[in-house]
Amino acid sequence: MRDSDNEVADALSLVLKKDPLVDAGAISIKARDWLLELGGNVKSGAEKQAAEHDAWYVWGVNLVINRLKAPGGK
């Protein structure tokens, strides 16, 4: 049985909360058919990259769209 979109989004939320490099409260998550879309404003390019890596860490994810905005457009 496949996880629902909400379960996939919840799994990523838990991973982001555990990552000390990421402010999970600043990131919105949309999940649909094993695609994750990240949105919001983060403090640095490193945080943006860490959040994307965390999204790929979630089992079964096929695509990550990173729409996070960091200062300087990075």
Phi and psi in radians as a Rosetta constraint file:
Dihedral C 1 N 2 CA 2 C 2 CIRCULARHARMONIC -1.424 0.35
Dihedral N 2 CA 2 C 2 N 3 CIRCULARHARMONIC 2.586 0.35
Dihedral C 2 N 3 CA 3 C 3 CIRCULARHARMONIC -1.252 0.35
Dihedral N 3 CA 3 C 3 N 4 CIRCULARHARMONIC 2.594 0.35
Dihedral C 3 N 4 CA 4 C 4 CIRCULARHARMONIC -1.331 0.35
Dihedral N 4 CA 4 C 4 N 5 CIRCULARHARMONIC 2.902 0.35
Dihedral C 4 N 5 CA 5 C 5 CIRCULARHARMONIC -1.008 0.35
Dihedral N 5 CA 5 C 5 N 6 CIRCULARHARMONIC -0.690 0.35
Dihedral C 5 N 6 CA 6 C 6 CIRCULARHARMONIC -1.116 0.35
Dihedral N 6 CA 6 C 6 N 7 CIRCULARHARMONIC -0.679 0.35
Dihedral C 6 N 7 CA 7 C 7 CIRCULARHARMONIC -1.164 0.35
Dihedral N 7 CA 7 C 7 N 8 CIRCULARHARMONIC -0.650 0.35
Dihedral C 7 N 8 CA 8 C 8 CIRCULARHARMONIC -1.169 0.35
Dihedral N 8 CA 8 C 8 N 9 CIRCULARHARMONIC -0.780 0.35
Dihedral C 8 N 9 CA 9 C 9 CIRCULARHARMONIC -1.090 0.35
Dihedral N 9 CA 9 C 9 N 10 CIRCULARHARMONIC -0.717 0.35
Dihedral C 9 N 10 CA 10 C 10 CIRCULARHARMONIC -1.118 0.35
Dihedral N 10 CA 10 C 10 N 11 CIRCULARHARMONIC -0.675 0.35
Dihedral C 10 N 11 CA 11 C 11 CIRCULARHARMONIC -1.098 0.35
Dihedral N 11 CA 11 C 11 N 12 CIRCULARHARMONIC -0.772 0.35
Dihedral C 11 N 12 CA 12 C 12 CIRCULARHARMONIC -1.144 0.35
Dihedral N 12 CA 12 C 12 N 13 CIRCULARHARMONIC -0.686 0.35
Dihedral C 12 N 13 CA 13 C 13 CIRCULARHARMONIC -1.005 0.35
Dihedral N 13 CA 13 C 13 N 14 CIRCULARHARMONIC -0.755 0.35
Dihedral C 13 N 14 CA 14 C 14 CIRCULARHARMONIC -1.113 0.35
Dihedral N 14 CA 14 C 14 N 15 CIRCULARHARMONIC -0.727 0.35
Dihedral C 14 N 15 CA 15 C 15 CIRCULARHARMONIC -1.116 0.35
Dihedral N 15 CA 15 C 15 N 16 CIRCULARHARMONIC -0.765 0.35
Dihedral C 15 N 16 CA 16 C 16 CIRCULARHARMONIC -1.099 0.35
Dihedral N 16 CA 16 C 16 N 17 CIRCULARHARMONIC -0.675 0.35
Dihedral C 16 N 17 CA 17 C 17 CIRCULARHARMONIC -1.136 0.35
Dihedral N 17 CA 17 C 17 N 18 CIRCULARHARMONIC -0.489 0.35
Dihedral C 17 N 18 CA 18 C 18 CIRCULARHARMONIC -1.460 0.35
Dihedral N 18 CA 18 C 18 N 19 CIRCULARHARMONIC -0.272 0.35
Dihedral C 18 N 19 CA 19 C 19 CIRCULARHARMONIC -1.500 0.35
Dihedral N 19 CA 19 C 19 N 20 CIRCULARHARMONIC 2.018 0.35
Dihedral C 19 N 20 CA 20 C 20 CIRCULARHARMONIC -1.192 0.35
Dihedral N 20 CA 20 C 20 N 21 CIRCULARHARMONIC -0.236 0.35
Dihedral C 20 N 21 CA 21 C 21 CIRCULARHARMONIC -1.522 0.35
Dihedral N 21 CA 21 C 21 N 22 CIRCULARHARMONIC -0.092 0.35
Dihedral C 21 N 22 CA 22 C 22 CIRCULARHARMONIC -2.162 0.35
Dihedral N 22 CA 22 C 22 N 23 CIRCULARHARMONIC 2.397 0.35
Dihedral C 22 N 23 CA 23 C 23 CIRCULARHARMONIC -1.637 0.35
Dihedral N 23 CA 23 C 23 N 24 CIRCULARHARMONIC 1.639 0.35
Dihedral C 23 N 24 CA 24 C 24 CIRCULARHARMONIC -1.036 0.35
Dihedral N 24 CA 24 C 24 N 25 CIRCULARHARMONIC -0.517 0.35
Dihedral C 24 N 25 CA 25 C 25 CIRCULARHARMONIC -1.189 0.35
Dihedral N 25 CA 25 C 25 N 26 CIRCULARHARMONIC -0.309 0.35
Dihedral C 25 N 26 CA 26 C 26 CIRCULARHARMONIC -1.589 0.35
Dihedral N 26 CA 26 C 26 N 27 CIRCULARHARMONIC -0.051 0.35
Dihedral C 26 N 27 CA 27 C 27 CIRCULARHARMONIC -2.001 0.35
Dihedral N 27 CA 27 C 27 N 28 CIRCULARHARMONIC 2.210 0.35
Dihedral C 27 N 28 CA 28 C 28 CIRCULARHARMONIC -1.655 0.35
Dihedral N 28 CA 28 C 28 N 29 CIRCULARHARMONIC 2.571 0.35
Dihedral C 28 N 29 CA 29 C 29 CIRCULARHARMONIC -2.206 0.35
Dihedral N 29 CA 29 C 29 N 30 CIRCULARHARMONIC 2.245 0.35
Dihedral C 29 N 30 CA 30 C 30 CIRCULARHARMONIC -2.080 0.35
Dihedral N 30 CA 30 C 30 N 31 CIRCULARHARMONIC 2.336 0.35
Dihedral C 30 N 31 CA 31 C 31 CIRCULARHARMONIC -2.206 0.35
Dihedral N 31 CA 31 C 31 N 32 CIRCULARHARMONIC 2.383 0.35
Dihedral C 31 N 32 CA 32 C 32 CIRCULARHARMONIC -2.733 0.35
Dihedral N 32 CA 32 C 32 N 33 CIRCULARHARMONIC 2.095 0.35
Dihedral C 32 N 33 CA 33 C 33 CIRCULARHARMONIC 0.881 0.35
Dihedral N 33 CA 33 C 33 N 34 CIRCULARHARMONIC 0.843 0.35
Dihedral C 33 N 34 CA 34 C 34 CIRCULARHARMONIC 1.191 0.35
Dihedral N 34 CA 34 C 34 N 35 CIRCULARHARMONIC 0.333 0.35
Dihedral C 34 N 35 CA 35 C 35 CIRCULARHARMONIC -1.896 0.35
Dihedral N 35 CA 35 C 35 N 36 CIRCULARHARMONIC 2.311 0.35
Dihedral C 35 N 36 CA 36 C 36 CIRCULARHARMONIC -1.980 0.35
Dihedral N 36 CA 36 C 36 N 37 CIRCULARHARMONIC 2.325 0.35
Dihedral C 36 N 37 CA 37 C 37 CIRCULARHARMONIC -2.070 0.35
Dihedral N 37 CA 37 C 37 N 38 CIRCULARHARMONIC 2.187 0.35
Dihedral C 37 N 38 CA 38 C 38 CIRCULARHARMONIC -1.799 0.35
Dihedral N 38 CA 38 C 38 N 39 CIRCULARHARMONIC 2.377 0.35
Dihedral C 38 N 39 CA 39 C 39 CIRCULARHARMONIC -2.425 0.35
Dihedral N 39 CA 39 C 39 N 40 CIRCULARHARMONIC 2.836 0.35
Dihedral C 39 N 40 CA 40 C 40 CIRCULARHARMONIC 2.154 0.35
Dihedral N 40 CA 40 C 40 N 41 CIRCULARHARMONIC -3.076 0.35
Dihedral C 40 N 41 CA 41 C 41 CIRCULARHARMONIC -1.981 0.35
Dihedral N 41 CA 41 C 41 N 42 CIRCULARHARMONIC 2.255 0.35
Dihedral C 41 N 42 CA 42 C 42 CIRCULARHARMONIC -2.043 0.35
Dihedral N 42 CA 42 C 42 N 43 CIRCULARHARMONIC 2.946 0.35
Dihedral C 42 N 43 CA 43 C 43 CIRCULARHARMONIC -1.467 0.35
Dihedral N 43 CA 43 C 43 N 44 CIRCULARHARMONIC -0.318 0.35
Dihedral C 43 N 44 CA 44 C 44 CIRCULARHARMONIC -2.764 0.35
Dihedral N 44 CA 44 C 44 N 45 CIRCULARHARMONIC 2.870 0.35
Dihedral C 44 N 45 CA 45 C 45 CIRCULARHARMONIC -1.119 0.35
Dihedral N 45 CA 45 C 45 N 46 CIRCULARHARMONIC -0.586 0.35
Dihedral C 45 N 46 CA 46 C 46 CIRCULARHARMONIC -1.123 0.35
Dihedral N 46 CA 46 C 46 N 47 CIRCULARHARMONIC -0.687 0.35
Dihedral C 46 N 47 CA 47 C 47 CIRCULARHARMONIC -1.173 0.35
Dihedral N 47 CA 47 C 47 N 48 CIRCULARHARMONIC -0.711 0.35
Dihedral C 47 N 48 CA 48 C 48 CIRCULARHARMONIC -1.031 0.35
Dihedral N 48 CA 48 C 48 N 49 CIRCULARHARMONIC -0.807 0.35
Dihedral C 48 N 49 CA 49 C 49 CIRCULARHARMONIC -1.162 0.35
Dihedral N 49 CA 49 C 49 N 50 CIRCULARHARMONIC -0.707 0.35
Dihedral C 49 N 50 CA 50 C 50 CIRCULARHARMONIC -1.089 0.35
Dihedral N 50 CA 50 C 50 N 51 CIRCULARHARMONIC -0.724 0.35
Dihedral C 50 N 51 CA 51 C 51 CIRCULARHARMONIC -1.108 0.35
Dihedral N 51 CA 51 C 51 N 52 CIRCULARHARMONIC -0.703 0.35
Dihedral C 51 N 52 CA 52 C 52 CIRCULARHARMONIC -1.144 0.35
Dihedral N 52 CA 52 C 52 N 53 CIRCULARHARMONIC -0.750 0.35
Dihedral C 52 N 53 CA 53 C 53 CIRCULARHARMONIC -1.055 0.35
Dihedral N 53 CA 53 C 53 N 54 CIRCULARHARMONIC -0.704 0.35
Dihedral C 53 N 54 CA 54 C 54 CIRCULARHARMONIC -1.070 0.35
Dihedral N 54 CA 54 C 54 N 55 CIRCULARHARMONIC -0.693 0.35
Dihedral C 54 N 55 CA 55 C 55 CIRCULARHARMONIC -1.104 0.35
Dihedral N 55 CA 55 C 55 N 56 CIRCULARHARMONIC -0.710 0.35
Dihedral C 55 N 56 CA 56 C 56 CIRCULARHARMONIC -1.178 0.35
Dihedral N 56 CA 56 C 56 N 57 CIRCULARHARMONIC -0.379 0.35
Dihedral C 56 N 57 CA 57 C 57 CIRCULARHARMONIC -1.212 0.35
Dihedral N 57 CA 57 C 57 N 58 CIRCULARHARMONIC -0.440 0.35
Dihedral C 57 N 58 CA 58 C 58 CIRCULARHARMONIC -1.202 0.35
Dihedral N 58 CA 58 C 58 N 59 CIRCULARHARMONIC 2.206 0.35
Dihedral C 58 N 59 CA 59 C 59 CIRCULARHARMONIC -1.034 0.35
Dihedral N 59 CA 59 C 59 N 60 CIRCULARHARMONIC 2.342 0.35
Dihedral C 59 N 60 CA 60 C 60 CIRCULARHARMONIC 1.553 0.35
Dihedral N 60 CA 60 C 60 N 61 CIRCULARHARMONIC -0.118 0.35
Dihedral C 60 N 61 CA 61 C 61 CIRCULARHARMONIC -1.170 0.35
Dihedral N 61 CA 61 C 61 N 62 CIRCULARHARMONIC 2.296 0.35
Dihedral C 61 N 62 CA 62 C 62 CIRCULARHARMONIC -1.746 0.35
Dihedral N 62 CA 62 C 62 N 63 CIRCULARHARMONIC -0.446 0.35
Dihedral C 62 N 63 CA 63 C 63 CIRCULARHARMONIC -2.688 0.35
Dihedral N 63 CA 63 C 63 N 64 CIRCULARHARMONIC 2.449 0.35
Dihedral C 63 N 64 CA 64 C 64 CIRCULARHARMONIC -2.153 0.35
Dihedral N 64 CA 64 C 64 N 65 CIRCULARHARMONIC 2.174 0.35
Dihedral C 64 N 65 CA 65 C 65 CIRCULARHARMONIC -1.865 0.35
Dihedral N 65 CA 65 C 65 N 66 CIRCULARHARMONIC 2.010 0.35
Dihedral C 65 N 66 CA 66 C 66 CIRCULARHARMONIC -1.752 0.35
Dihedral N 66 CA 66 C 66 N 67 CIRCULARHARMONIC 1.777 0.35
Dihedral C 66 N 67 CA 67 C 67 CIRCULARHARMONIC -1.840 0.35
Dihedral N 67 CA 67 C 67 N 68 CIRCULARHARMONIC 0.309 0.35
Dihedral C 67 N 68 CA 68 C 68 CIRCULARHARMONIC -1.153 0.35
Dihedral N 68 CA 68 C 68 N 69 CIRCULARHARMONIC 2.508 0.35
Dihedral C 68 N 69 CA 69 C 69 CIRCULARHARMONIC -1.975 0.35
Dihedral N 69 CA 69 C 69 N 70 CIRCULARHARMONIC 2.249 0.35
Dihedral C 69 N 70 CA 70 C 70 CIRCULARHARMONIC -2.045 0.35
Dihedral N 70 CA 70 C 70 N 71 CIRCULARHARMONIC 2.707 0.35
Dihedral C 70 N 71 CA 71 C 71 CIRCULARHARMONIC -0.948 0.35
Dihedral N 71 CA 71 C 71 N 72 CIRCULARHARMONIC 2.435 0.35
Dihedral C 71 N 72 CA 72 C 72 CIRCULARHARMONIC 1.416 0.35
Dihedral N 72 CA 72 C 72 N 73 CIRCULARHARMONIC 0.062 0.35
Dihedral C 72 N 73 CA 73 C 73 CIRCULARHARMONIC 1.280 0.35
Dihedral N 73 CA 73 C 73 N 74 CIRCULARHARMONIC 0.292 0.35
